[in-house]
Amino acid sequence: MRLFDKRIISHFDYLLIIFILPLVLLSYNLISETNDTLANKQLIYFSLSVVAFLIVFIFPIRRNIRLIPLLYWIGIFLLLAVEFWGVTKLGAKRWLSIPFVGTTIQPSELFKPVFILMLGHLIQNRQPEEGGYNLKDFIYFSFYIILPFVLIAKEPDLGTALVLLLVGYGILFIIGVNWKIWFTILLTIVLASPLIYTYLIKDYQKKRIKDFLSEKPSYQVQQSIIAIGNGGLLGKDAEDATQSQLKFLPIATSDFIFAYFVERHGFLGAFGLIFIYTLLIFHLLSLNYYFHDDFVIRSFASGLGLLIFFNMSVNILMVIGYAPVVGLPLPLFSYGGSSFINFIVLFAILENLLAFRFMDMYSFERRL
C-alpha cells in the first residue's frame, strides 16, 4: 500500500509544517480579536485546507504527471471563459459563477499550482545544457508563461499576473538561462517602459502609481502607517490598538493585516514575522541543492518560494507606502479562503513530490 511505506515518514518535510503553523496561529489570533464571525469562517477554511492537503498529498502526482498539460489548457480555457462569462465585482471581472451552487470561483487562483507544475514538467522533459537555456528554449518556455499573464492582466488583475510572470521567469533564472538573454530583456524593459505606461496600463492602475509617487499617500496607506507607528517597539494591547479597534484601518484582517499585526506586536513582532517568512523561503530555495537532478521538485519548490516572496514583499511594501496598493494578500496570514487553501494545496503538492519521490520515480522514468 502506497500510504504505509516507511519512506513516506522519513522523506516528509516537517520543517515546512513547522514554519507554516506559527503563521496560521498568529493570523487566527488577530482575526478572532477583530471579528468572531470572520474567525469562525477562517476555522472552516482551515478545516477545508486540511482535507485538501490530505487529498492532494495521497494522489500519485508524478505517476500522472502527463495529465499536467491537460490541466494547464483547462486552466487557460477557464481564464478565457472569464473574458466572456465572467462575474464582475468591484470593477474587475475575475470570477466564474458555478451553476446551481450559487457561488463563484477565481480561475487565476486555481491556475497557480498547475502553472508551476507545468513549468516543472516542461523543464524535466527539456533540461538545460551546461551554459543554460538558449534563445530557442527560452522562447518555448516564455509561451507558457506569457499566455496566462496576458489573460489574467486583461481581467484586470495586474498584481496576480505580474506575480505569475515573475515566478515563471524566476524559476527559469534559478534553473539556468544564458546571461545574454537576461541582459537583453532588462535593456528592452528599460527602453520600453514609457510606452508600457502610456498605452498598456489602465487608468485605475496609473492612479495607483500616481498615488504611490505623490507626496501624500492614499487614505488606506495613511491609516496603515499610523497603525504601524502606533505599535512602537513591543506593540499595544488589543484594547489600545485604536487604529484597528476603532476601524480607522481599512481591511485590517485581509490586505492590511500586516499593519494590524505591527500595531499589536510592534517592531519586534514584525521582525519575527518576516524572519519566519525568510526561513520558509530560504528552505524552499535550498531544495535546489538537495535535489539537483530532480527538476520537477526544483522547479516546484523554487516556484512556491518565489510566489510566497513576491506576495509577501508586495503586501508589506504596500502597507508601509513603498509600493502601489494592489489586492495581494499576505500568504497564509490574511483572512480569506481561496488564497489560504490554494497555498496549502501548493505545499501538499510539494510534500507529495518529496515524500513519494522514490516510490514514484521508477514509474515516472518508465513513462518518459
C-alpha positions as CSV (number, residue, x, y, z in Angstrom):
1,M,0.0,0.0,0.0
2,R,1.3,3.4,-1.0
3,L,0.4,5.1,2.3
4,F,2.1,2.5,4.5
5,D,5.6,2.8,3.1
6,K,8.1,3.9,5.8
7,R,9.8,6.1,3.3
8,I,6.9,8.5,3.4
9,I,7.5,9.3,7.0
10,S,11.3,9.7,6.5
11,H,11.0,11.8,3.4
12,F,8.2,14.1,4.6
13,D,9.5,17.7,5.0
14,Y,8.4,18.5,8.6
15,L,10.2,21.9,8.5
16,L,7.6,23.2,6.2
17,I,4.8,22.4,8.7
18,I,6.9,24.0,11.5
19,F,7.2,27.2,9.5
20,I,3.6,27.3,8.5
21,L,2.0,26.7,11.9
22,P,3.1,30.0,13.6
23,L,1.7,32.0,10.6
24,V,-1.6,30.2,10.9
25,L,-1.9,30.6,14.7
26,L,-0.9,34.3,14.7
27,S,-3.3,35.0,11.9
28,Y,-6.2,33.4,13.6
29,N,-5.5,35.2,16.9
30,L,-5.6,38.6,15.1
31,I,-8.8,37.8,13.2
32,S,-10.5,36.5,16.3
33,E,-9.7,39.7,18.2
34,T,-11.4,41.7,15.5
35,N,-14.4,39.7,14.4
36,D,-15.8,36.4,15.8
37,T,-17.8,35.7,12.6
38,L,-14.7,36.1,10.4
39,A,-12.7,33.9,12.9
40,N,-15.3,31.1,12.7
41,K,-15.3,31.3,8.9
42,Q,-11.5,31.1,8.9
43,L,-11.7,28.0,11.1
44,I,-13.9,26.5,8.3
45,Y,-11.2,27.4,5.8
46,F,-8.6,25.8,7.9
47,S,-10.6,22.6,8.1
48,L,-11.2,22.6,4.4
49,S,-7.5,23.2,3.8
50,V,-6.6,20.1,5.9
51,V,-8.9,18.0,3.8
52,A,-7.5,19.4,0.6
53,F,-3.9,18.8,1.8
54,L,-4.7,15.1,2.6
55,I,-6.4,14.5,-0.8
56,V,-3.6,16.1,-2.8
57,F,-0.9,14.5,-0.7
58,I,-2.0,10.9,-1.3
59,F,-2.7,11.5,-5.0
60,P,0.1,9.9,-7.2
61,I,1.1,13.1,-8.9
62,R,4.3,12.0,-10.5
63,R,2.8,8.9,-11.9
64,N,0.1,11.0,-13.6
65,I,2.3,14.0,-14.5
66,R,1.4,13.6,-18.1
67,L,-2.0,15.0,-17.2
68,I,-0.4,18.3,-16.2
69,P,-0.5,19.8,-19.8
70,L,-4.2,18.9,-20.0
71,L,-4.9,20.7,-16.7
72,Y,-2.8,23.6,-17.9
73,W,-5.0,24.0,-21.0
74,I,-8.2,23.6,-19.0
75,G,-6.9,26.4,-16.8
76,I,-6.3,28.5,-19.9
77,F,-9.8,27.8,-21.1
78,L,-11.2,28.9,-17.7
79,L,-9.2,32.1,-17.9
80,L,-10.6,32.7,-21.4
81,A,-14.1,31.9,-20.1
82,V,-13.7,34.8,-17.6
83,E,-13.5,37.2,-20.6
84,F,-16.8,36.1,-22.0
85,W,-18.9,34.8,-19.0
86,G,-17.1,36.2,-16.0
87,V,-18.7,37.8,-13.0
88,T,-17.8,41.4,-12.3
89,K,-17.1,42.5,-8.7
90,L,-15.6,45.9,-7.6
91,G,-15.0,46.8,-11.3
92,A,-13.0,43.7,-12.1
93,K,-14.1,40.6,-14.0
94,R,-12.1,37.8,-12.3
95,W,-14.7,35.2,-11.3
96,L,-16.8,32.5,-12.9
97,S,-20.2,31.6,-11.5
98,I,-20.9,27.9,-10.7
99,P,-24.4,26.9,-11.9
100,F,-26.9,25.6,-9.3
101,V,-24.4,26.2,-6.4
102,G,-24.7,29.9,-6.0
103,T,-21.0,30.6,-5.6
104,T,-18.1,31.7,-7.8
105,I,-14.5,30.5,-8.4
106,Q,-11.5,32.6,-9.3
107,P,-9.6,30.7,-12.1
108,S,-6.4,32.8,-11.6
109,E,-6.1,31.4,-8.1
110,L,-6.8,27.8,-9.2
111,F,-4.3,28.1,-12.0
112,K,-1.2,28.8,-9.8
113,P,-0.5,25.2,-8.8
114,V,-1.0,23.9,-12.3
115,F,1.2,26.8,-13.7
116,I,4.2,25.9,-11.5
117,L,3.7,22.1,-12.1
118,M,3.5,22.7,-15.9
119,L,6.9,24.5,-15.8
120,G,8.4,21.7,-13.8
121,H,7.1,19.1,-16.2
122,L,8.4,21.1,-19.3
123,I,11.8,21.6,-17.7
124,Q,12.1,17.9,-16.7
125,N,11.5,17.0,-20.3
126,R,13.7,19.7,-21.7
127,Q,16.6,20.0,-19.3
128,P,19.1,22.9,-19.6
129,E,22.6,22.5,-21.2
130,E,25.7,23.4,-19.2
131,G,25.6,27.0,-20.3
132,G,21.9,27.4,-19.6
133,Y,18.9,27.5,-21.9
134,N,19.4,29.1,-25.3
135,L,17.1,31.6,-27.0
136,K,15.0,28.9,-28.7
137,D,14.3,27.1,-25.4
138,F,13.7,30.5,-23.7
139,I,11.0,31.4,-26.3
140,Y,9.5,27.9,-25.8
141,F,9.1,28.4,-22.1
142,S,8.1,32.0,-22.5
143,F,5.0,31.0,-24.4
144,Y,3.6,29.0,-21.4
145,I,4.5,31.9,-19.1
146,I,3.2,34.9,-21.1
147,L,-0.1,33.3,-22.2
148,P,-1.7,33.2,-18.7
149,F,-0.1,36.6,-17.9
150,V,-1.9,38.3,-20.7
151,L,-5.3,36.6,-19.9
152,I,-5.1,37.4,-16.2
153,A,-3.9,41.0,-16.8
154,K,-6.9,41.6,-19.0
155,E,-9.4,40.8,-16.2
156,P,-7.9,43.1,-15.0
157,D,-5.7,41.6,-12.2
158,L,-2.3,43.0,-12.9
159,G,-1.0,42.1,-9.4
160,T,-1.6,38.4,-9.8
161,A,-0.5,38.5,-13.5
162,L,2.9,40.1,-12.6
163,V,3.5,37.7,-9.7
164,L,3.0,34.7,-12.0
165,L,5.2,36.3,-14.7
166,L,8.0,36.9,-12.1
167,V,7.6,33.4,-10.7
168,G,7.8,31.8,-14.1
169,Y,10.9,33.7,-15.2
170,G,12.3,33.3,-11.6
171,I,12.1,29.5,-12.0
172,L,14.0,29.8,-15.3
173,F,16.6,32.0,-13.7
174,I,17.2,29.5,-10.9
175,I,17.3,26.5,-13.3
176,G,19.6,28.4,-15.7
177,V,19.4,30.6,-18.8
178,N,22.2,32.2,-20.8
179,W,23.1,35.6,-19.2
180,K,22.9,37.4,-22.6
181,I,19.2,36.7,-22.7
182,W,18.6,38.3,-19.3
183,F,20.7,41.4,-20.3
184,T,18.7,41.9,-23.5
185,I,15.3,41.6,-21.6
186,L,16.4,44.1,-19.0
187,L,17.5,46.6,-21.6
188,T,14.3,46.2,-23.5
189,I,12.1,46.7,-20.5
190,V,14.0,49.9,-19.5
191,L,13.7,51.3,-23.1
192,A,10.0,50.3,-23.5
193,S,8.8,51.3,-20.0
194,P,7.4,54.8,-21.2
195,L,5.4,53.1,-23.9
196,I,4.2,50.4,-21.5
197,Y,3.0,53.1,-19.0
198,T,1.3,55.2,-21.8
199,Y,-0.5,52.5,-23.8
200,L,-0.7,49.2,-21.8
201,I,-1.5,50.3,-18.2
202,K,-5.2,51.0,-17.4
203,D,-6.3,54.3,-15.9
204,Y,-7.0,52.9,-12.4
205,Q,-3.6,51.3,-12.4
206,K,-2.0,54.7,-13.4
207,K,-3.9,56.3,-10.5
208,R,-2.4,53.8,-8.1
209,I,1.1,54.6,-9.3
210,K,0.4,58.3,-9.1
211,D,-0.9,57.9,-5.5
212,F,2.2,55.9,-4.7
213,L,4.6,58.5,-6.2
214,S,2.7,61.5,-4.8
215,E,3.9,63.2,-1.6
216,K,0.6,62.3,0.2
217,P,-0.3,58.6,0.3
218,S,-3.8,57.4,-0.1
219,Y,-6.2,57.2,2.9
220,Q,-5.7,53.4,3.3
221,V,-1.9,53.7,3.4
222,Q,-2.0,56.8,5.7
223,Q,-4.0,54.8,8.3
224,S,-1.8,51.8,7.8
225,I,1.4,53.9,8.6
226,I,-0.3,55.4,11.6
227,A,-1.1,51.9,12.9
228,I,2.5,50.7,12.4
229,G,3.8,53.8,14.2
230,N,1.3,53.2,17.0
231,G,2.7,49.8,17.6
232,G,6.1,51.1,18.7
233,L,8.8,48.5,19.7
234,L,6.6,46.0,21.6
235,G,3.1,46.7,20.3
236,K,-0.2,47.6,22.0
237,D,-2.8,45.6,23.9
238,A,-5.9,44.7,22.0
239,E,-8.0,47.4,23.6
240,D,-5.3,50.0,23.0
241,A,-4.8,49.2,19.3
242,T,-7.1,52.1,18.3
243,Q,-6.5,52.1,14.6
244,S,-7.8,48.5,14.3
245,Q,-10.4,48.6,17.1
246,L,-12.0,51.9,16.0
247,K,-12.0,50.8,12.4
248,F,-9.7,53.6,11.1
249,L,-7.5,50.9,9.4
250,P,-9.5,49.5,6.4
251,I,-9.4,45.9,5.5
252,A,-7.5,45.2,8.8
253,T,-7.9,41.4,8.6
254,S,-7.0,40.9,4.9
255,D,-4.9,43.2,2.7
256,F,-3.7,45.4,5.6
257,I,-3.3,42.7,8.2
258,F,0.4,43.3,8.5
259,A,-0.3,46.9,9.7
260,Y,-2.7,45.5,12.3
261,F,-0.1,42.9,13.4
262,V,2.5,45.6,13.9
263,E,0.1,47.7,15.9
264,R,-0.5,44.7,18.2
265,H,3.1,43.3,18.4
266,G,5.3,46.2,17.4
267,F,8.6,46.3,15.6
268,L,9.9,43.2,17.2
269,G,6.8,41.2,16.2
270,A,7.1,42.5,12.6
271,F,10.8,41.4,12.6
272,G,9.8,38.0,13.9
273,L,7.1,37.5,11.3
274,I,9.3,38.5,8.4
275,F,12.0,36.2,9.9
276,I,9.6,33.2,9.7
277,Y,8.8,34.0,6.1
278,T,12.5,34.3,5.3
279,L,13.3,30.9,6.8
280,L,10.4,29.4,4.9
281,I,11.5,30.9,1.6
282,F,15.2,30.0,2.0
283,H,14.3,26.5,3.0
284,L,12.2,26.1,-0.2
285,L,15.0,27.5,-2.4
286,S,17.6,25.3,-0.6
287,L,15.8,22.2,-2.1
288,N,17.6,23.1,-5.3
289,Y,20.8,22.0,-3.7
290,Y,19.5,18.7,-2.3
291,F,17.6,17.6,-5.4
292,H,19.9,18.9,-8.1
293,D,18.8,16.3,-10.7
294,D,15.1,16.3,-10.0
295,F,13.8,19.3,-12.0
296,V,10.2,18.7,-11.0
297,I,11.0,19.2,-7.3
298,R,13.5,22.0,-8.1
299,S,11.0,23.9,-10.2
300,F,8.0,23.5,-7.9
301,A,10.0,24.3,-4.7
302,S,11.5,27.4,-6.4
303,G,8.2,28.5,-7.8
304,L,6.4,28.2,-4.4
305,G,9.3,30.0,-2.6
306,L,9.1,32.8,-5.2
307,L,5.3,33.0,-5.0
308,I,5.5,33.5,-1.3
309,F,8.3,36.0,-1.6
310,F,6.6,38.2,-4.2
311,N,3.2,38.1,-2.4
312,M,4.8,38.9,1.0
313,S,7.1,41.6,-0.3
314,V,4.5,43.5,-2.3
315,N,1.9,43.2,0.5
316,I,4.3,44.5,3.2
317,L,5.8,47.3,0.9
318,M,2.2,48.2,0.0
319,V,1.0,48.7,3.6
320,I,4.1,50.8,4.6
321,G,3.7,53.1,1.5
322,Y,6.6,51.8,-0.6
323,A,4.5,50.0,-3.3
324,P,1.2,50.8,-5.1
325,V,-1.9,49.3,-3.4
326,V,-2.9,46.0,-5.1
327,G,-5.1,43.2,-3.9
328,L,-2.3,40.7,-3.0
329,P,-2.9,39.1,0.4
330,L,-0.1,38.2,2.9
331,P,0.5,34.5,2.3
332,L,-1.1,32.1,4.9
333,F,-1.8,35.2,7.0
334,S,-4.5,37.4,5.5
335,Y,-8.2,36.4,6.1
336,G,-9.8,34.5,3.2
337,G,-10.4,31.1,1.9
338,S,-9.3,30.9,-1.7
339,S,-5.8,32.2,-1.1
340,F,-5.2,30.2,2.1
341,I,-6.5,26.9,0.7
342,N,-4.5,27.5,-2.5
343,F,-1.2,27.9,-0.7
344,I,-2.0,24.7,1.4
345,V,-2.6,22.8,-1.8
346,L,0.8,24.1,-3.1
347,F,2.5,22.8,0.0
348,A,0.6,19.5,-0.3
349,I,1.9,19.1,-3.9
350,L,5.5,19.7,-2.8
351,E,5.2,17.3,0.1
352,N,3.8,14.7,-2.3
353,L,6.7,15.1,-4.7
354,L,9.2,14.8,-1.8
355,A,7.6,12.0,0.3
356,F,6.8,9.7,-2.6
357,R,9.7,10.5,-4.8
358,F,11.4,7.1,-4.5
359,M,8.2,5.2,-4.8
360,D,7.0,7.2,-7.9
361,M,10.4,7.8,-9.7
362,Y,10.6,4.3,-11.2
363,S,7.1,4.5,-12.6
364,F,7.8,8.1,-13.7
365,E,11.0,7.2,-15.6
366,R,9.3,4.3,-17.3
367,R,6.8,6.7,-18.8
368,L,9.4,9.1,-20.2
